């Protein structure tokens, strides 16, 4: 198993600078969001493609040789948009396979607008992953996995590096988990300095189940966050980092995600996608209760959703 170090994350940050945005942080005062304590929001939904995924996409394409056949990815939306944007900007073709059962029109439009050929697949997320892998094999296109390569994790870990540069530090960070690429990269960078808390919904509880049952599971994603957190299992590299460094795994009902998104809008006039609201919901639902003076951060990881989704 490839080991991921903080040096890998630093190298990724140097590699992708100039291709991504440094996204802002927002210090939210006590009383806002229905919370009695302040929190730091990292506004990664303002990233160039609307999510953190563009970090890993650029790190993949800039650290590997891209063939004439271009690149291929599988995605519910954010990874596909990121790969499409990075490929187009660097002069490559891109194809993205998307499971029809979790496809959202907003995310499909984003992928196409950034230059990807989008292929909708039938069956489960695992079926989609198989079709994407077969395409890479038959065409020679560079496979850009959404969460299970070292370049992906190192790229995603740069968001935590950036946060530490932008703040006076934090003790705990809430991170929504899908296939584990984001939380794995963040945990690899932060090490033992910061507690990293995984947050999932009941229909996307891949990390929580993996910690209980082991990595060989197949989660059939469902619910409001399935489009961004619907990984059927953790990546092998992600799992190796997670089992070593993540102990807090919160699982919430969809209702808590809707409530968090509404509170985010009411208090800050920010609109996130369901996956990002999932991380905040750990706090607004009371599932995670900070200790006195614990400095809390939340990664608002994406914003690729219809802006009214949480009021329907």
N, C-alpha and C positions, 0 to 999 in steps of 0.2 A: 504494500500500500504506500503510495506517495505521501510524504509528510509535507505539511504546509507550515511555513514559518512566517514570522513577522517580516523577515527580509523579503519574502515573496510578495507580501502585501505592499511593502514600500516600493519594490521594483514595479509593481503594477501601477501604483499611483504615479510614478515618474513616467511610465509608458503612456498612460491615457490622458495625462494633463494636456489641455488644449483641445481635446475631443469631447469633453463632458463639462457640465456646469459644476461649480462649487455651490451646492445648494445651501440656503440659509437655515439658521436655527432660530427658534422663537421661544423666549422665556415667558411662560404662562404663569400668572400670579395666582396665589391662593384664592379660592372662591370661584374661579372660572372652572368650567367643565363639571361643576358639581363636586369638585375636590377641595379639601381643606389645606392642601399643601401645593407648593409650586412644582411645575415640571418643565422639562426642556423638550420641545418638539423639534426633531430634525426633519425638515420639509423636503424630503427626497421626491415627493410627488411633483415638485417643480423642476425635476431633472429634464433634460432635453427631450426624452421620449416619454416622460410622465412616470418613470419609475427608476429604481436603482439598477435595473437589469442592464442598462447600457454600459455600466462599468465593466461587468464581466464580458459583455459582447466585444467591446473594443480590446480588452486585454487578450481575449482569444485570438482575434483577427490580427492583432499587431505582434503577437508572439509566436505565431505559427504560419507556415506557408499555405497560402490559399490557391488552389488549383484553378484552371480555366473554368471548370464546372461550377465554381462558386461555392456557396455555403448552404447548408440545410439545417433546419432546426425543427423542434416540436414544441408547441407552446399553447397555453390557454389564451395568450395575448401579449403580456408584457415582455417576455423573453423574445417572442417573435418580432415585436415592434423594435426592440433593441437591436437584434441581429440584422433586421432589414435596414435600419438606419445606419448602423456601422458599416454594413456591406456596401450600401449605396454610396456613402461618403468616401469609402476607400476604393470604389470602382469595381465592386464585385456583384455578381448575381446572387439572389437569395430565394430560397423556397422554404416555406413554413407549413408544417403539417399541424392541423388543429382538430381536436376531438369535437365533433358536432354537438355532443351532449352538453358541453360546457361552453360552447362558443357564444360570445356576446358581440352584437353587431358593432358596438363602439370600438371594441378591440380589433375586430376583423378589419374595420375601416382604417384604423391606425396602421396596421401592418401593411395593407395595400398602399396607403398613402406614402409610406416610407420606402416603397419600392419592391416589396416581396410578392412573389407568386404564392397565393394561399391555397392549400389543398385541405378540404374538410374530410375527416375520416369518420367512419361508422364504428360503433362499439365503444370499448372503454378507453381510458387514458393509456393503459398499458398497450392496447391494440394500436393506438396512434404512435406510441413510442416505437413499436415494432415496424410500422410502415416507414417511419422516418429513418430508422436504422437501415432498412432494406434499400431505401432510396440512396443513402450515402454509399452503400456497398455497390450498387449497380451503376451509379453515375460517376463515382470518384469525388463527389462534392465533399468539402470539409464539414464534418459533423460538429456542430456547436451545441453541446449538451446543456440543458437549462440549469443543471445543478451538480453535475458529477465529474467535473474536471478541475484540476488544480488551477488553471488560468481563470476559470469561472469563479471559484471561491476566492482567489486572491483579489480579483477585480471587485467582487462584492465587499470584501473586507475593507476596501479603501474608504467606504462610507464611515466606518468607525474611526479610522485614522483621521479623517477630515473633522469628525465631531470633536475629537480630543483637541485638535488644533483650534477649534472655534469656541470652546467653552473652558471654564475653570475646572472641568472634570465632573464626573457623575459616578454614583455608586452602583446603579442598576439601570439596565436598559431593557425595555419591552420590545420584542421582535416577533413579528408574525412569521410562521413557518409553513413552507410548502414542501419542496424536496430537500431543503436543508442547505442550499448553497449560500443563502444570505446569512443565516445564523451561524453556519460553519465558518464562513469567512470572517465574520465579526468576532466570534469566539477565538479564532486563531490569532487575530490581531490583539484583542484585549487581554487574553491570557487570564491570569488570576487577579488582574487589577480591578475588574468590574464584573458584577454578577449579570449574566445574560439570561433572561427569562423568555422561554418560548411560549407563544400564545397561538392557539388554534381553535377552530370551531368543532362542534361535534361531528360534522360531516367531512372534516379535513384533518382528523386527529392523527396524522402520520407519525409525528415525532413522539407523542405521548404513547402510542401503541408500540413503537419501536423500542422505547425504553423498557416497556413491560414485557414484550414478547420476542424481542430481537429484530434484526433488520429484514428478515425474509417474510414480509407481509405484502398484501395487495389491497390498498384502501380504495374503495370505489367512491370517489369524491362526490359530495352532494351539498346542497345548501347555498347560502348567499355568497360565501367566499370561495366556492369551488373553482371559479375561473382563474383565481390567482394563487390559491393555496392547495390546489388539487393534485399534488404529487402522489402517485400510488405507493411509493416507498422512498425512504431516504437514499441519497447517493452513498456509495461505499465510503468515499473520502469524508463526506459530511458526517456520516454515522460514526466514523472513527474519532472525529473531533468532538462530536456531540456527547457520546457516551463517556468521554473523559472530562468534559467541562460543563455540561448542562445538567442541572438537577431539578430545576423548576420548570414544569411543563403544565401550563394552564389550558384547559379545554372549556369552551363557552358555548352556550346556545346562540342561534342566529339572532334572537331578540336582543341580546346584549350588544351585538354589532350594530344593529339599526339604532339603538339608543346612543351608543358612542358617537356614531356619525352625526346624529342630530345635535348632540351636545357640542361636538367639534364645530359645527356650523353656527350654532347659537352663540358660542363664546368667542370664536375667532374668525368667523366668516370664511373658513377653509372647507373645501370639499375634498374628501379622500375617496378612494375606492374601498370596497368591502374588506379586502385583505389588510389594508392599512388601518381601517377602523377596528379590526380585530385586535391589533396590538394595544390600541388605546382602551378597548373594552375591558382589558384586564384590570384597569384602574377604575374606570367609571362604573363597572359592575360590582366593585368591591372584592373581586376574586383575589387580587393582590393588595395587601395592606402594608404600606411601608412602615418601617420603624421610625422613631423620632429622628429628625434631621437627615434621614436617608435621601440622597439626591437622586431623583428619578428622571430618566430620559425615555422618550418613546420615538421609535422610528416610524414616521409616516411614509411608508415605503412606495406608495403609488397612488395615482389619481386617474387612471384610465377607466372611467365608468361614466354613464350618463349622469349629469349633475344632480338630477332629482331622485336618484335611486332609493335614497333612504326615507323619502316621504311617501312612498307608494304603499 
